[in-house]
Amino acid sequence: MRERAVSGHPDSPGRTPGATLPSVTEREDTAKESTEARPAPSGPGDDTAASLGDYRATFYAARVAMAVLNRDGLVLAANPAFGELVGTDPAELVAATAADLTDLGADPRGWTAYREVLCGRSDRMRCTRRLKHPEGHSVWVEVTVEPLTPEPLSGEERMLLSVADISDRHDLLARLRHLQMHDPVTRLPNRALFFERLAAALETASFAPSGTGRIGLCYLDLDGFKAVNDTLGHRVGDRLLSAVAQRLTRCAEAAEDRGPGRGGYLVARLGGDEFALLVEDSTGTDQLAELAQSVLDALQRPFDLAGQRLSVSASIGVVERTATGTTATGLMQAADTTLYWAKEDGKARWTLFDPERNAHRMTRQALSSTLRPAVDRGEFTLEYQPLVGLGDGRAQGVEALVRWRHPQFGTLSPNRFIALAEENGAIVELGRWVLERACYQARAWQLAHPGEPLFVSVNVAVRQVWDSDLVADVAGILAETGLPPELLQLELTESAVMGSAGRPLQALQALSDMGVRIAIDDFGTGYSNLAYLSRLPVSVLKLDGSFVRGFRSQEHPNPADEMIVEALVALAHRLGLTVTAECVESAEQAERLRRIGCDTGQGWLYSRPVAPDRVEALLDAGRHTGA
């Protein structure tokens, strides 16, 4: 609040109790009249006159500073306590402007409330002000203005202004607020005060004509702080937090010294091992990046705590943006996301908020949260890509590839949502749906072309093996659809199959015993264990497309890729396995793979993934071309 200086002599003449309160019609000379005893009133109205005398005596004897005002806010009379407060003889205050004496114009809201009372539109106003006492110190006062009964003789309306010294109460409340708004361990502002300051800073930066109109935030937490508490105890942990707070404060002070006028800094502990450095009126990302790096450098120096020498690091999320349109919640969400990126990227670093990366994260979250309902709503569909024999060019099967027809993001390929489905468990329900639809479609093709049956290949995630009874699901679907087991192929990634033991291996073996073919997808990119390969119930190896890309042309072959593929094909054949090459895009690639001995090929040379109703025509065309 503003502090008003009031000049004048602190001493003021006292008044005898029982002195008469001047009426509004009396002038300054009347206010200075002697207060000697007067004859007792007599006749009609004597009780009223005595009552008025009592009120005037109380007014002048009161220890609370009071003044009577007219409708214009001018002083008609002031008691000795009021004169002492402002350091002026009460008689000299007559006709003075009360708002100037008590600083009622300090803020627009208080001034409006005061004018409402003077105009008769409100019955009372109360506010708190900080005034300068004549002796030099400041006092906190509570100012109250309310109407009095009209003056008996003239009928003029009057106001009573009272000013109560609340300095002791204000100081107590200030101490209580400080305890409430500060962390007892680090003595830094706590979460409540931080958000209060953040809201005020956003409002000021958005509407104040001066300043940069921007705001910055470094949001950090200590890497591995829990281990300190768990191994050394919470007392050492609290000492570490206090020491970290001191270094953060010094970093903020040094930043202010380096760039005076660049905005205020606030260091706060938000809870646990989380801290925030708020920069008001920031000048750009460079300023925040400089501050974040100084914090990292400061925290890398070891801490000596009661004989314990500790080294810690921190991860920091940095956000800097214009204040207009920014909310406290939005700023903290961005900072929290960026802090997560810093930890995800390796910890002990600062990371700047990236709107594009955040948009990707938000999209990812939106997809993850709607995966399960999307299965029930029928938003998924299957496309099929032929698996063609390299020897005769005839289609032997198709791979079922799931697509998500998302109402907001359009048609999505598996690489946009399969990993999410595996993370949140929706892959079990989705995988069961894909398996069922693919088997129904394969059975329909078998019935339409009984002489040339096509097998269908379906991708299976490891989580489907762990979180569901895959063997029972496959057996039930085959029985329901009537599809022979030999016309179903299940594809698992190399990293999922290699090293399988326990339940996964048992499931693979049971499926193989059932007659279902097992294929290792993307072979050659994982952790190949060729010795273990011979003990797995695997029928097919699907070579990753990265090997086939070295076969692009006869003029610029990649001998290493060709030698690797040739060795893998020979090894697979020795083990009784067939080999499928992925990503075949040209006739030259197909011919070279055929010469090496690869069994089947899959890729855009034959067809992109298509809807079921286009598969038969594409396969017929492929047969004629291959023949």
BELUR-V819008 format. One record per residue. N is the residue number from 1. RES is the residue in three letters. OMEGA is omega in radians with two decimals (NA if undefined). Layout:
N&RES&OMEGA ; N&RES&OMEGA
This chain:
1&MET&3.10 ; 2&ARG&3.12 ; 3&GLU&-3.10 ; 4&ARG&3.07 ; 5&ALA&3.12 ; 6&VAL&-3.10 ; 7&SER&3.11 ; 8&GLY&-3.13 ; 9&HIS&-3.08 ; 10&PRO&-3.09 ; 11&ASP&3.08 ; 12&SER&-3.10 ; 13&PRO&3.11 ; 14&GLY&3.13 ; 15&ARG&-3.13 ; 16&THR&3.06 ; 17&PRO&-3.11 ; 18&GLY&3.11 ; 19&ALA&-3.06 ; 20&THR&3.07 ; 21&LEU&-3.09 ; 22&PRO&3.06 ; 23&SER&-3.11 ; 24&VAL&-3.12 ; 25&THR&-3.14 ; 26&GLU&-3.12 ; 27&ARG&-3.08 ; 28&GLU&-3.14 ; 29&ASP&3.08 ; 30&THR&-3.13 ; 31&ALA&-3.11 ; 32&LYS&-3.11 ; 33&GLU&3.11 ; 34&SER&3.14 ; 35&THR&3.11 ; 36&GLU&-3.10 ; 37&ALA&3.14 ; 38&ARG&3.13 ; 39&PRO&3.13 ; 40&ALA&-3.14 ; 41&PRO&3.11 ; 42&SER&3.11 ; 43&GLY&-3.12 ; 44&PRO&3.14 ; 45&GLY&-3.12 ; 46&ASP&-3.12 ; 47&ASP&3.14 ; 48&THR&3.14 ; 49&ALA&3.11 ; 50&ALA&3.14 ; 51&SER&3.10 ; 52&LEU&3.10 ; 53&GLY&3.11 ; 54&ASP&-3.13 ; 55&TYR&-3.12 ; 56&ARG&3.10 ; 57&ALA&3.12 ; 58&THR&-3.13 ; 59&PHE&-3.07 ; 60&TYR&-3.11 ; 61&ALA&-3.04 ; 62&ALA&3.07 ; 63&ARG&3.08 ; 64&VAL&3.14 ; 65&ALA&-3.12 ; 66&MET&3.06 ; 67&ALA&3.06 ; 68&VAL&-3.07 ; 69&LEU&2.97 ; 70&ASN&-3.07 ; 71&ARG&3.12 ; 72&ASP&3.14 ; 73&GLY&3.11 ; 74&LEU&-3.09 ; 75&VAL&3.03 ; 76&LEU&3.11 ; 77&ALA&3.11 ; 78&ALA&-3.14 ; 79&ASN&-3.10 ; 80&PRO&-3.13 ; 81&ALA&3.11 ; 82&PHE&3.10 ; 83&GLY&3.12 ; 84&GLU&-3.12 ; 85&LEU&-3.08 ; 86&VAL&3.08 ; 87&GLY&-3.11 ; 88&THR&3.06 ; 89&ASP&-3.12 ; 90&PRO&-3.12 ; 91&ALA&-3.13 ; 92&GLU&-3.13 ; 93&LEU&3.13 ; 94&VAL&-3.11 ; 95&ALA&3.06 ; 96&ALA&3.12 ; 97&THR&-3.07 ; 98&ALA&-3.11 ; 99&ALA&3.11 ; 100&ASP&-3.11 ; 101&LEU&-3.05 ; 102&THR&3.03 ; 103&ASP&-3.12 ; 104&LEU&3.11 ; 105&GLY&-3.06 ; 106&ALA&3.13 ; 107&ASP&-3.06 ; 108&PRO&-3.09 ; 109&ARG&3.12 ; 110&GLY&3.14 ; 111&TRP&3.12 ; 112&THR&3.13 ; 113&ALA&3.12 ; 114&TYR&-3.14 ; 115&ARG&3.11 ; 116&GLU&3.11 ; 117&VAL&-3.14 ; 118&LEU&-3.10 ; 119&CYS&3.11 ; 120&GLY&-3.14 ; 121&ARG&3.11 ; 122&SER&-3.08 ; 123&ASP&-3.07 ; 124&ARG&2.97 ; 125&MET&3.14 ; 126&ARG&3.12 ; 127&CYS&3.14 ; 128&THR&-3.13 ; 129&ARG&3.05 ; 130&ARG&-3.09 ; 131&LEU&3.09 ; 132&LYS&3.13 ; 133&HIS&3.13 ; 134&PRO&-3.13 ; 135&GLU&3.04 ; 136&GLY&-3.13 ; 137&HIS&3.14 ; 138&SER&3.07 ; 139&VAL&3.04 ; 140&TRP&-3.09 ; 141&VAL&3.02 ; 142&GLU&-3.08 ; 143&VAL&3.12 ; 144&THR&3.08 ; 145&VAL&3.14 ; 146&GLU&-3.09 ; 147&PRO&2.97 ; 148&LEU&3.03 ; 149&THR&-3.12 ; 150&PRO&3.14 ; 151&GLU&-3.01 ; 152&PRO&-3.04 ; 153&LEU&-3.05 ; 154&SER&-3.09 ; 155&GLY&-3.12 ; 156&GLU&3.13 ; 157&GLU&-3.07 ; 158&ARG&3.10 ; 159&MET&3.03 ; 160&LEU&3.07 ; 161&LEU&3.08 ; 162&SER&-3.08 ; 163&VAL&-3.11 ; 164&ALA&3.10 ; 165&ASP&-3.13 ; 166&ILE&-3.07 ; 167&SER&-3.12 ; 168&ASP&3.14 ; 169&ARG&3.13 ; 170&HIS&3.13 ; 171&ASP&3.12 ; 172&LEU&3.12 ; 173&LEU&3.11 ; 174&ALA&3.12 ; 175&ARG&3.11 ; 176&LEU&3.11 ; 177&ARG&3.13 ; 178&HIS&3.10 ; 179&LEU&-3.11 ; 180&GLN&-3.01 ; 181&MET&-3.13 ; 182&HIS&-3.13 ; 183&ASP&-3.08 ; 184&PRO&-3.10 ; 185&VAL&-3.05 ; 186&THR&-3.07 ; 187&ARG&3.05 ; 188&LEU&2.96 ; 189&PRO&-3.11 ; 190&ASN&-3.05 ; 191&ARG&-3.11 ; 192&ALA&-3.14 ; 193&LEU&3.12 ; 194&PHE&-3.11 ; 195&PHE&3.06 ; 196&GLU&3.12 ; 197&ARG&3.13 ; 198&LEU&3.12 ; 199&ALA&3.12 ; 200&ALA&-3.14 ; 201&ALA&3.12 ; 202&LEU&3.14 ; 203&GLU&-3.13 ; 204&THR&-3.09 ; 205&ALA&-3.10 ; 206&SER&-3.00 ; 207&PHE&-3.12 ; 208&ALA&-3.14 ; 209&PRO&3.13 ; 210&SER&3.14 ; 211&GLY&-3.09 ; 212&THR&-3.08 ; 213&GLY&-3.11 ; 214&ARG&3.14 ; 215&ILE&-3.11 ; 216&GLY&-3.11 ; 217&LEU&2.95 ; 218&CYS&-3.09 ; 219&TYR&-3.01 ; 220&LEU&2.88 ; 221&ASP&-3.05 ; 222&LEU&3.12 ; 223&ASP&3.06 ; 224&GLY&-3.11 ; 225&PHE&-3.13 ; 226&LYS&-3.14 ; 227&ALA&3.11 ; 228&VAL&3.12 ; 229&ASN&-3.06 ; 230&ASP&-3.05 ; 231&THR&-3.06 ; 232&LEU&3.11 ; 233&GLY&-3.07 ; 234&HIS&3.11 ; 235&ARG&3.09 ; 236&VAL&3.11 ; 237&GLY&3.11 ; 238&ASP&3.09 ; 239&ARG&3.10 ; 240&LEU&3.12 ; 241&LEU&3.13 ; 242&SER&3.12 ; 243&ALA&3.08 ; 244&VAL&3.13 ; 245&ALA&3.12 ; 246&GLN&-3.14 ; 247&ARG&3.09 ; 248&LEU&3.12 ; 249&THR&3.12 ; 250&ARG&3.10 ; 251&CYS&3.12 ; 252&ALA&3.12 ; 253&GLU&3.11 ; 254&ALA&3.11 ; 255&ALA&3.08 ; 256&GLU&3.13 ; 257&ASP&-3.12 ; 258&ARG&-3.08 ; 259&GLY&3.11 ; 260&PRO&-3.13 ; 261&GLY&-3.13 ; 262&ARG&3.12 ; 263&GLY&-3.12 ; 264&GLY&-3.14 ; 265&TYR&3.06 ; 266&LEU&3.07 ; 267&VAL&-3.08 ; 268&ALA&2.99 ; 269&ARG&-3.06 ; 270&LEU&-3.13 ; 271&GLY&-3.14 ; 272&GLY&3.10 ; 273&ASP&-3.13 ; 274&GLU&3.13 ; 275&PHE&3.09 ; 276&ALA&3.02 ; 277&LEU&-3.10 ; 278&LEU&3.13 ; 279&VAL&3.10 ; 280&GLU&-3.12 ; 281&ASP&3.12 ; 282&SER&-3.07 ; 283&THR&3.13 ; 284&GLY&-3.10 ; 285&THR&3.14 ; 286&ASP&3.13 ; 287&GLN&-3.14 ; 288&LEU&3.12 ; 289&ALA&3.10 ; 290&GLU&3.12 ; 291&LEU&-3.13 ; 292&ALA&-3.14 ; 293&GLN&3.11 ; 294&SER&3.09 ; 295&VAL&3.12 ; 296&LEU&-3.13 ; 297&ASP&-3.11 ; 298&ALA&-3.09 ; 299&LEU&3.14 ; 300&GLN&3.10 ; 301&ARG&-3.08 ; 302&PRO&3.09 ; 303&PHE&3.05 ; 304&ASP&-3.04 ; 305&LEU&3.06 ; 306&ALA&3.11 ; 307&GLY&3.11 ; 308&GLN&3.09 ; 309&ARG&-3.03 ; 310&LEU&3.03 ; 311&SER&-3.14 ; 312&VAL&3.02 ; 313&SER&-3.12 ; 314&ALA&2.98 ; 315&SER&-3.01 ; 316&ILE&2.98 ; 317&GLY&-3.05 ; 318&VAL&3.10 ; 319&VAL&3.09 ; 320&GLU&-3.06 ; 321&ARG&3.05 ; 322&THR&-3.11 ; 323&ALA&-3.13 ; 324&THR&-3.13 ; 325&GLY&-3.14 ; 326&THR&3.05 ; 327&THR&3.11 ; 328&ALA&3.13 ; 329&THR&-3.14 ; 330&GLY&3.14 ; 331&LEU&-3.13 ; 332&MET&3.08 ; 333&GLN&3.10 ; 334&ALA&3.13 ; 335&ALA&3.14 ; 336&ASP&3.09 ; 337&THR&-3.12 ; 338&THR&3.05 ; 339&LEU&3.09 ; 340&TYR&3.09 ; 341&TRP&-3.13 ; 342&ALA&3.10 ; 343&LYS&-3.13 ; 344&GLU&-3.12 ; 345&ASP&3.06 ; 346&GLY&3.13 ; 347&LYS&3.14 ; 348&ALA&-3.12 ; 349&ARG&3.00 ; 350&TRP&-3.12 ; 351&THR&-3.12 ; 352&LEU&-3.14 ; 353&PHE&-3.13 ; 354&ASP&-3.11 ; 355&PRO&-3.12 ; 356&GLU&3.10 ; 357&ARG&3.13 ; 358&ASN&3.10 ; 359&ALA&3.09 ; 360&HIS&3.13 ; 361&ARG&3.14 ; 362&MET&3.09 ; 363&THR&3.13 ; 364&ARG&3.13 ; 365&GLN&3.13 ; 366&ALA&3.11 ; 367&LEU&-3.10 ; 368&SER&-3.06 ; 369&SER&-3.09 ; 370&THR&-3.10 ; 371&LEU&-3.08 ; 372&ARG&3.11 ; 373&PRO&-3.12 ; 374&ALA&3.09 ; 375&VAL&3.14 ; 376&ASP&-3.12 ; 377&ARG&3.11 ; 378&GLY&-3.11 ; 379&GLU&-3.12 ; 380&PHE&3.09 ; 381&THR&-3.12 ; 382&LEU&2.94 ; 383&GLU&-3.03 ; 384&TYR&3.10 ; 385&GLN&-3.05 ; 386&PRO&2.97 ; 387&LEU&-2.92 ; 388&VAL&3.07 ; 389&GLY&-3.10 ; 390&LEU&-3.14 ; 391&GLY&-3.07 ; 392&ASP&3.12 ; 393&GLY&-3.12 ; 394&ARG&3.14 ; 395&ALA&3.11 ; 396&GLN&3.14 ; 397&GLY&3.10 ; 398&VAL&3.02 ; 399&GLU&3.11 ; 400&ALA&-3.12 ; 401&LEU&-3.05 ; 402&VAL&3.06 ; 403&ARG&3.11 ; 404&TRP&3.08 ; 405&ARG&-3.04 ; 406&HIS&-3.10 ; 407&PRO&-3.11 ; 408&GLN&-3.02 ; 409&PHE&3.12 ; 410&GLY&-3.11 ; 411&THR&-3.08 ; 412&LEU&3.08 ; 413&SER&-3.06 ; 414&PRO&-3.10 ; 415&ASN&3.10 ; 416&ARG&-3.01 ; 417&PHE&-3.09 ; 418&ILE&3.12 ; 419&ALA&3.09 ; 420&LEU&3.13 ; 421&ALA&3.10 ; 422&GLU&-3.13 ; 423&GLU&-3.04 ; 424&ASN&3.06 ; 425&GLY&-3.14 ; 426&ALA&-3.12 ; 427&ILE&-3.13 ; 428&VAL&-3.14 ; 429&GLU&-3.14 ; 430&LEU&-3.14 ; 431&GLY&3.11 ; 432&ARG&3.11 ; 433&TRP&3.13 ; 434&VAL&-3.13 ; 435&LEU&-3.11 ; 436&GLU&-3.11 ; 437&ARG&-3.14 ; 438&ALA&3.14 ; 439&CYS&3.07 ; 440&TYR&-3.11 ; 441&GLN&3.12 ; 442&ALA&3.09 ; 443&ARG&3.11 ; 444&ALA&3.10 ; 445&TRP&-3.14 ; 446&GLN&3.13 ; 447&LEU&3.14 ; 448&ALA&-3.10 ; 449&HIS&-3.07 ; 450&PRO&-3.11 ; 451&GLY&-3.10 ; 452&GLU&-3.08 ; 453&PRO&3.08 ; 454&LEU&3.02 ; 455&PHE&3.11 ; 456&VAL&-3.13 ; 457&SER&-3.06 ; 458&VAL&3.10 ; 459&ASN&-3.14 ; 460&VAL&3.09 ; 461&ALA&-3.14 ; 462&VAL&-3.12 ; 463&ARG&3.07 ; 464&GLN&3.12 ; 465&VAL&-3.07 ; 466&TRP&-2.99 ; 467&ASP&3.10 ; 468&SER&3.07 ; 469&ASP&-3.05 ; 470&LEU&-3.12 ; 471&VAL&3.12 ; 472&ALA&3.12 ; 473&ASP&-3.13 ; 474&VAL&-3.13 ; 475&ALA&-3.13 ; 476&GLY&-3.13 ; 477&ILE&3.10 ; 478&LEU&3.12 ; 479&ALA&-3.11 ; 480&GLU&-3.09 ; 481&THR&-3.08 ; 482&GLY&-3.14 ; 483&LEU&3.08 ; 484&PRO&-3.11 ; 485&PRO&-3.10 ; 486&GLU&3.09 ; 487&LEU&3.08 ; 488&LEU&3.07 ; 489&GLN&3.10 ; 490&LEU&-3.13 ; 491&GLU&3.01 ; 492&LEU&-3.14 ; 493&THR&-3.11 ; 494&GLU&-3.11 ; 495&SER&3.12 ; 496&ALA&-3.07 ; 497&VAL&-3.08 ; 498&MET&-3.13 ; 499&GLY&3.13 ; 500&SER&3.12 ; 501&ALA&3.10 ; 502&GLY&-3.03 ; 503&ARG&3.13 ; 504&PRO&-3.13 ; 505&LEU&3.11 ; 506&GLN&3.13 ; 507&ALA&3.13 ; 508&LEU&-3.13 ; 509&GLN&3.14 ; 510&ALA&3.11 ; 511&LEU&3.11 ; 512&SER&3.11 ; 513&ASP&3.13 ; 514&MET&-3.10 ; 515&GLY&3.12 ; 516&VAL&3.12 ; 517&ARG&3.12 ; 518&ILE&-3.14 ; 519&ALA&3.03 ; 520&ILE&-3.09 ; 521&ASP&3.08 ; 522&ASP&-3.09 ; 523&PHE&3.13 ; 524&GLY&-3.13 ; 525&THR&-3.10 ; 526&GLY&-3.11 ; 527&TYR&-3.02 ; 528&SER&3.04 ; 529&ASN&-3.00 ; 530&LEU&3.10 ; 531&ALA&-3.12 ; 532&TYR&-3.07 ; 533&LEU&-3.09 ; 534&SER&-3.09 ; 535&ARG&3.13 ; 536&LEU&3.11 ; 537&PRO&-3.05 ; 538&VAL&-3.14 ; 539&SER&-2.98 ; 540&VAL&2.93 ; 541&LEU&3.06 ; 542&LYS&-3.10 ; 543&LEU&3.13 ; 544&ASP&-3.09 ; 545&GLY&3.14 ; 546&SER&3.09 ; 547&PHE&-3.06 ; 548&VAL&-3.11 ; 549&ARG&3.07 ; 550&GLY&-3.14 ; 551&PHE&-2.94 ; 552&ARG&-3.10 ; 553&SER&3.09 ; 554&GLN&-3.07 ; 555&GLU&-3.08 ; 556&HIS&3.14 ; 557&PRO&3.04 ; 558&ASN&-3.05 ; 559&PRO&-3.10 ; 560&ALA&3.14 ; 561&ASP&-3.12 ; 562&GLU&3.12 ; 563&MET&3.13 ; 564&ILE&-3.14 ; 565&VAL&-3.14 ; 566&GLU&3.14 ; 567&ALA&3.14 ; 568&LEU&3.13 ; 569&VAL&3.13 ; 570&ALA&3.13 ; 571&LEU&-3.13 ; 572&ALA&-3.14 ; 573&HIS&3.09 ; 574&ARG&-3.13 ; 575&LEU&3.13 ; 576&GLY&-3.11 ; 577&LEU&2.98 ; 578&THR&-3.06 ; 579&VAL&3.05 ; 580&THR&3.10 ; 581&ALA&3.12 ; 582&GLU&3.03 ; 583&CYS&3.05 ; 584&VAL&-3.01 ; 585&GLU&-3.10 ; 586&SER&3.11 ; 587&ALA&3.11 ; 588&GLU&3.09 ; 589&GLN&-3.12 ; 590&ALA&-3.13 ; 591&GLU&-3.13 ; 592&ARG&3.09 ; 593&LEU&3.11 ; 594&ARG&-3.13 ; 595&ARG&3.12 ; 596&ILE&3.13 ; 597&GLY&3.11 ; 598&CYS&-3.01 ; 599&ASP&-3.08 ; 600&THR&3.12 ; 601&GLY&-3.13 ; 602&GLN&3.11 ; 603&GLY&-3.04 ; 604&TRP&3.06 ; 605&LEU&-3.09 ; 606&TYR&3.12 ; 607&SER&2.87 ; 608&ARG&3.05 ; 609&PRO&-3.08 ; 610&VAL&3.11 ; 611&ALA&-3.08 ; 612&PRO&-3.07 ; 613&ASP&3.11 ; 614&ARG&-3.05 ; 615&VAL&-3.05 ; 616&GLU&3.14 ; 617&ALA&3.13 ; 618&LEU&3.14 ; 619&LEU&3.09 ; 620&ASP&3.11 ; 621&ALA&3.12 ; 622&GLY&3.14 ; 623&ARG&-3.12 ; 624&HIS&3.13 ; 625&THR&-3.10 ; 626&GLY&-3.12 ; 627&ALA&NA
